[in-house]
Structures are given as C-alpha cells and as structure tokens.
Amino acid sequence: MKTSSTQHGNKFSSFFCNLFGHHYVVSKRVTQHIKEYKCLHCQKEVTTDVSGKLSALTPQMQDINSTLEDMYRKRQNRHVQHVA
C-alpha cells in the first residue's frame, strides 16, 4: 500500500489527527512557562503564545523562542552566580 506524504506526515496520520485531535508532547522547554510541542502522529509543531494558548510554530516564533531561551538562560546563570 503506497501512502503519500503531506506537510505534516502521511495521509493516515493527518486523518487520525483530524478525527481524534493531535497528541502533543513537549519537544523543547524554552522557559518555565513557554514550551514547544510536537504531535506524535503528524509531526505538527506548536508553541505557547503570549496568552498561554497554542499557536503554530512559525519561523518567526522559532526566532522569538530562541532569543527568549537565551535571555532566560543568561538570567538564570547570573542569578546562580550571585547566590554562590
């Protein structure tokens, strides 16, 4: 049986997600509150936006998340050095 791939996986996976909904798992922790998620079935990627809702992970959102992650990491490192 030949299956064709779409942007978010193959047709069966897309059908499964359309029927039952996505099954997201955390793929990356940006900060304590902002995370990136990926669907196990169709590989669709989403992230938490400013209001706490899930939105599509666009290249612009990836840049924002990486910048935010760098700032968060630097702040955490600076905070640890002051305590020690």
Phi, psi and omega per residue, in radians:
M1 nan 2.137 -3.111
K2 -1.645 2.260 3.094
T3 -2.046 2.518 3.104
S4 -1.756 2.571 -3.131
S5 -1.596 2.538 3.042
T6 -1.978 -3.029 -3.137
Q7 -1.074 -0.587 -3.069
H8 -2.028 0.833 3.118
G9 1.773 -2.891 -3.118
N10 -1.525 3.046 -3.042
K11 -1.129 -0.647 3.141
F12 -1.118 -0.770 3.129
S13 -1.101 -0.748 3.117
S14 -1.111 -0.700 3.102
F15 -1.111 -0.754 3.126
F16 -1.031 -0.791 -3.136
C17 -1.196 -0.641 3.096
N18 -1.145 -0.607 -3.082
L19 -1.414 -0.830 -3.024
F20 -1.884 -0.201 -3.080
G21 1.677 2.860 -3.108
H22 -1.347 2.692 3.056
H23 -2.039 1.533 -3.055
Y24 -1.458 2.457 2.994
V25 -2.235 2.663 -3.126
V26 -1.210 2.158 3.111
S27 -1.796 -0.396 -3.127
K28 -2.771 2.346 3.044
R29 -1.704 2.001 3.130
V30 -1.450 -0.945 3.030
T31 -2.389 -2.976 3.086
Q32 -1.119 -0.572 -3.027
H33 -1.814 -0.372 -3.083
I34 -1.937 2.216 -3.110
K35 -2.358 2.769 3.005
E36 -1.900 2.432 -3.090
Y37 -2.131 2.706 3.098
K38 -2.397 2.374 3.110
C39 -1.313 2.324 -3.127
L40 -1.181 -0.482 -3.031
H41 -1.607 -0.851 -3.030
C42 -1.914 -0.001 3.095
Q43 1.167 0.305 3.087
K44 -1.205 2.400 -3.110
E45 -1.949 2.365 3.089
V46 -2.367 2.900 3.103
T47 -2.448 2.869 3.073
T48 -1.418 2.269 3.132
D49 -1.635 -2.981 -3.067
V50 -1.050 -0.639 -3.091
S51 -1.515 0.006 3.117
G52 1.578 0.080 3.128
K53 -1.666 2.809 3.113
L54 -1.421 2.345 3.074
S55 -2.390 2.782 -3.092
A56 -1.044 2.481 -3.141
L57 -1.539 1.574 3.132
T58 -1.504 2.886 3.072
P59 -0.991 -0.621 3.098
Q60 -1.132 -0.751 3.115
M61 -1.171 -0.597 3.078
Q62 -1.108 -0.735 3.093
D63 -1.108 -0.765 3.121
I64 -1.071 -0.792 -3.135
N65 -1.123 -0.704 -3.137
S66 -1.187 -0.688 3.083
T67 -1.127 -0.774 3.117
L68 -1.090 -0.704 3.118
E69 -1.108 -0.738 3.099
D70 -1.083 -0.811 3.133
M71 -1.089 -0.738 -3.131
Y72 -1.127 -0.776 3.138
R73 -1.096 -0.780 3.130
K74 -1.095 -0.709 3.134
R75 -1.147 -0.708 3.115
Q76 -1.131 -0.720 3.126
N77 -1.139 -0.714 3.135
R78 -1.154 -0.681 3.137
H79 -1.149 -0.689 3.136
V80 -1.168 -0.690 -3.120
Q81 -1.170 -0.615 3.130
H82 -1.241 -0.541 -3.126
V83 -1.286 -0.662 -3.044
A84 -1.253 nan nan
